[in-house]
Amino acid sequence: MSITVLGLDTSNYRTSAALVDEEGNVLLNYRELLPVPPGERGLRQNEAVFTHLRQLNGAADALREAAKGTIAAVAASLSPRDGSESYMPVFMAGASFGRLTAAALGVPFIGTTHQRGHLAAAKAGTALDETEEYLALHLSGGTTDLLEVRGESVVQIGGSLDLHAGQLVDRAGVAMGLGFPAGPELETLAMQGCSRGLLGCSMSDGDLTCHFSGAESQVQRWLRDGRESLADTAREIYDVLSRTTARMLTAGTEKTGLHSALVAGGVASSPLFRLMLTQRIARKHNAPKIVFGRPELSGDNAVGVALIGLKKIQNG
């Protein structure tokens, strides 16, 4: 009978459950967005935890249909990222469900972080799959982190000092009347617009760190006075994101000597962002080689968490 590992991730955006077999094949990739009322930019933590608890019932139903073989371990995200100061109540939902499931099955429970899960999912099946050292850029609503990855060590060497990339997308999108999360609808708008590099981004520490709050303030002014069309405004947002991240990645290579970079997170699932970042990087001297994960494994999901659990039990 085959061995499988169950992964769980309950983020600010999605309830996620995944099942992988001993070869790393994905048997289940269940993802359900947290419902956010129109005009809102997310849920309060207590509302999100309650919603996760309700939506985990759907994950259990999906797991019952997908389950094949013996579940050898259960893994879950315990916190957003490494560090004792990293904490968010939403992750308690998946972690508690995971611990109870593991105890009932009599199998190990493996804790990890949301960020490590993102990296593992994006890396799976790429040219980096067997690589132990690389740069990583995690772009989401809660992170804009430039990371140095060497084996099990994940060290932040740069990132945003205020607003995150996904927050810029979501705040601008909601202000335009789009739903939350706003990425897919904002990208559709951006495909119809033109950019002229009108949004600036303050950078420091040799381009390793950035500030997106100024860009967000400028977008809000455009929306108030109608100076730019919605399509052009959306395109300018993707333009500033690609310009800024290209500079950060190049600075990361110069600092670490690492010449491969994994770009992960919900923002990295955007085909437009991928195209614009790739074009920007191509113009840079000494820029790293960019690697993107599969789009469906770039946003929030539990596949990477399950793969981390699989690796742990295979390594004893």
C-alpha positions in Angstrom: 0.0 0.0 0.0 1.3 3.4 -0.9 2.4 6.1 1.6 0.9 9.5 1.6 1.4 12.8 3.5 -1.4 15.3 4.4 -0.6 19.0 4.4 -2.7 21.8 5.8 -2.4 25.6 5.5 -4.9 28.2 6.8 -3.7 31.6 5.7 -5.3 35.0 5.5 -6.5 34.2 2.0 -7.3 30.5 1.7 -8.2 27.2 3.4 -5.9 24.7 1.9 -5.3 20.9 2.1 -3.1 18.7 0.0 -2.2 15.1 -0.2 1.1 13.8 -1.8 2.3 10.3 -2.4 5.8 9.0 -1.7 7.0 10.1 -5.2 5.8 13.6 -4.5 2.8 13.4 -6.9 0.0 15.6 -5.9 -3.2 13.6 -5.2 -5.2 16.5 -3.8 -4.8 20.3 -4.0 -7.9 21.6 -2.2 -8.0 25.4 -2.0 -11.0 27.6 -0.9 -10.8 31.3 -0.7 -12.0 33.0 2.5 -15.1 35.0 1.5 -14.6 38.7 1.9 -17.5 41.2 1.7 -17.5 43.7 -1.2 -15.4 46.8 -0.4 -13.4 45.1 2.4 -9.7 44.4 2.2 -9.7 41.1 4.1 -11.2 39.5 7.3 -10.4 40.2 10.9 -8.4 37.4 12.4 -11.3 36.0 14.6 -13.5 36.0 11.5 -10.9 34.3 9.4 -10.3 31.6 12.1 -14.0 30.8 12.3 -14.2 30.6 8.5 -11.3 28.2 8.3 -12.9 25.9 10.8 -16.1 25.9 8.7 -14.2 25.4 5.4 -12.0 22.6 6.8 -15.2 20.5 6.6 -15.0 20.8 2.8 -11.3 19.9 2.9 -12.2 16.8 4.9 -14.8 15.8 2.3 -12.3 16.3 -0.5 -9.7 14.3 1.4 -12.1 11.4 1.8 -12.5 11.3 -2.0 -8.8 11.6 -2.7 -7.3 9.4 0.0 -5.4 6.4 -1.3 -3.0 4.4 0.7 -1.8 5.0 4.2 -1.3 8.6 5.6 2.2 8.4 7.2 2.3 11.9 8.5 0.4 15.2 8.8 2.1 18.5 8.3 0.7 22.0 8.8 1.8 25.7 8.8 2.2 27.0 12.3 3.2 30.6 11.6 3.8 33.0 8.7 7.6 32.6 8.6 10.6 31.5 10.7 11.2 33.3 14.0 9.6 33.2 17.4 8.0 36.6 16.8 6.2 35.4 13.7 2.6 34.6 14.8 -0.9 34.9 13.3 -4.0 33.3 14.8 -5.3 32.0 11.5 -2.7 29.3 11.4 -4.0 27.8 14.6 -7.0 26.4 12.7 -5.0 24.2 10.4 -2.4 23.3 13.0 -5.1 22.2 15.5 -6.9 20.1 12.8 -3.6 18.6 11.8 -2.5 17.7 15.4 -5.9 16.0 16.1 -5.8 14.1 12.8 -2.2 12.9 13.4 -3.1 11.8 16.9 -6.1 9.9 15.7 -4.1 8.2 13.0 -1.1 7.5 15.3 1.3 9.2 12.9 3.9 12.1 13.3 2.7 15.7 13.2 5.2 18.0 11.4 5.1 21.7 11.9 6.5 24.2 9.4 5.9 27.7 8.2 3.6 29.3 5.5 6.7 30.8 3.8 8.6 27.5 3.7 5.5 25.9 2.2 5.4 28.5 -0.5 9.0 27.9 -1.4 8.6 24.1 -1.5 5.5 24.3 -3.7 7.0 26.7 -6.1 10.3 24.8 -6.3 8.7 21.4 -7.0 9.3 20.2 -10.5 11.5 23.1 -11.6 15.2 23.2 -12.4 15.8 24.1 -8.7 14.2 20.9 -7.5 17.6 19.4 -6.5 19.3 22.7 -5.7 20.1 23.5 -2.1 21.3 27.1 -2.5 19.3 29.9 -4.2 17.7 33.3 -3.8 14.0 33.4 -3.2 11.6 36.3 -3.5 8.3 35.7 -1.7 5.6 38.1 -2.9 2.2 38.0 -1.3 -0.3 40.1 0.7 1.7 39.5 3.9 5.2 39.3 2.6 7.7 40.9 0.2 10.7 39.0 1.4 14.1 38.6 -0.3 15.6 35.4 1.0 18.9 33.5 1.0 18.2 29.8 1.0 21.1 27.4 1.8 19.8 23.9 2.6 17.5 24.2 5.6 18.6 27.7 6.3 16.2 30.5 5.1 17.5 34.0 6.0 15.8 37.2 5.0 18.3 39.6 3.5 15.8 42.2 2.1 12.2 43.1 1.4 9.6 45.8 1.9 9.9 48.0 4.9 6.2 49.0 4.8 3.5 47.8 2.3 3.8 44.4 0.7 3.4 43.7 -3.0 0.1 41.9 -2.6 -1.2 44.7 -0.3 -0.5 47.3 -3.0 -2.4 45.1 -5.5 -5.3 44.5 -3.2 -5.7 48.0 -1.8 -5.6 49.6 -5.2 -7.9 47.0 -6.6 -10.5 47.3 -3.9 -10.4 51.1 -4.3 -11.2 50.6 -8.0 -14.2 48.6 -7.0 -12.7 45.1 -7.6 -13.2 42.1 -5.4 -10.7 40.8 -2.8 -8.2 39.4 -3.5 -7.9 41.8 -6.4 -5.0 40.3 -8.4 -6.9 38.5 -11.2 -9.3 41.4 -11.9 -6.5 44.0 -11.7 -4.4 42.0 -14.1 -7.2 41.9 -16.6 -7.5 45.7 -16.4 -3.7 46.1 -16.7 -3.6 44.1 -19.9 -5.7 46.8 -21.5 -3.5 49.7 -20.2 -0.2 51.3 -20.8 2.6 52.3 -18.4 5.0 55.1 -18.5 6.9 54.4 -15.3 5.0 57.1 -13.3 5.0 55.2 -10.0 8.2 55.5 -8.0 9.5 53.2 -5.3 12.0 54.3 -2.6 14.8 51.8 -2.2 17.6 51.5 0.3 20.4 49.2 1.6 21.9 48.8 -1.9 18.4 48.0 -3.4 17.8 45.1 -1.0 14.9 46.9 0.6 12.0 49.0 -0.7 8.9 51.0 0.3 5.6 50.5 -1.6 3.5 52.9 0.5 4.4 55.9 -1.6 3.2 54.1 -4.8 -0.1 53.2 -3.1 -0.7 56.9 -2.0 -0.1 58.0 -5.5 -2.6 55.5 -6.9 -5.2 56.7 -4.4 -4.6 60.3 -5.6 -5.1 59.2 -9.2 -8.3 57.5 -8.3 -9.6 60.6 -6.5 -8.8 63.1 -9.3 -9.3 60.8 -12.3 -6.0 61.7 -13.7 -5.2 58.2 -15.1 -7.6 55.6 -16.5 -8.2 52.5 -14.4 -6.5 50.4 -17.0 -3.4 52.6 -17.1 -3.3 52.8 -13.3 -3.4 49.0 -13.1 -0.6 48.7 -15.6 1.5 51.2 -13.7 1.1 49.0 -10.6 2.5 46.0 -12.4 5.3 48.2 -13.8 6.5 49.4 -10.4 6.3 45.9 -9.0 8.4 44.4 -11.8 11.0 47.3 -11.7 11.4 47.1 -8.0 11.7 43.4 -7.7 14.2 43.2 -10.6 16.4 45.6 -8.7 16.0 43.6 -5.5 16.9 40.3 -7.1 20.0 41.8 -8.8 21.1 43.3 -5.5 20.5 39.9 -3.9 22.9 38.2 -6.4 25.5 40.8 -5.8 25.3 40.3 -2.1 25.2 36.5 -1.9 26.8 35.3 -5.2 23.7 33.1 -5.8 22.7 33.2 -9.5 19.4 31.4 -9.4 16.2 33.0 -7.9 12.9 31.4 -7.1 10.0 33.8 -7.3 7.0 32.6 -5.3 3.7 33.8 -3.7 0.4 34.9 -5.0 1.7 37.9 -6.9 4.1 35.5 -8.7 1.2 33.6 -10.1 0.3 36.5 -12.4 1.3 35.9 -16.0 1.6 39.6 -16.6 4.0 40.1 -13.7 6.1 37.1 -14.8 6.4 38.6 -18.3 7.3 42.1 -17.1 9.8 40.8 -14.4 11.5 38.5 -17.0 11.8 41.4 -19.4 13.3 43.7 -16.7 15.7 41.1 -15.5 16.9 40.5 -19.1 18.2 44.1 -19.1 20.1 43.8 -15.9 23.8 43.1 -15.7 24.7 40.2 -13.3 21.0 39.5 -12.7 20.0 36.0 -11.5 18.3 33.4 -13.5 14.6 33.6 -12.6 12.6 30.4 -11.8 8.8 30.5 -11.4 6.7 27.7 -10.0 3.6 26.4 -11.6 0.9 29.2 -11.3 -1.5 27.0 -9.3 1.4 26.3 -6.9 2.5 29.9 -6.5 -0.5 31.2 -4.6 -1.5 30.0 -1.1 -1.7 26.2 -1.0 -0.8 23.3 1.2 1.1 21.3 -1.4 4.5 22.6 -0.3 3.6 21.9 3.4 2.8 18.3 2.4 6.1 18.0 0.5 8.0 19.3 3.5 6.3 16.6 5.6 7.2 14.0 3.0 10.9 15.0 3.0 11.0 14.9 6.8 9.7 11.4 7.1 11.8 10.1 4.2 14.9 11.6 6.1 13.8 9.8 9.2 
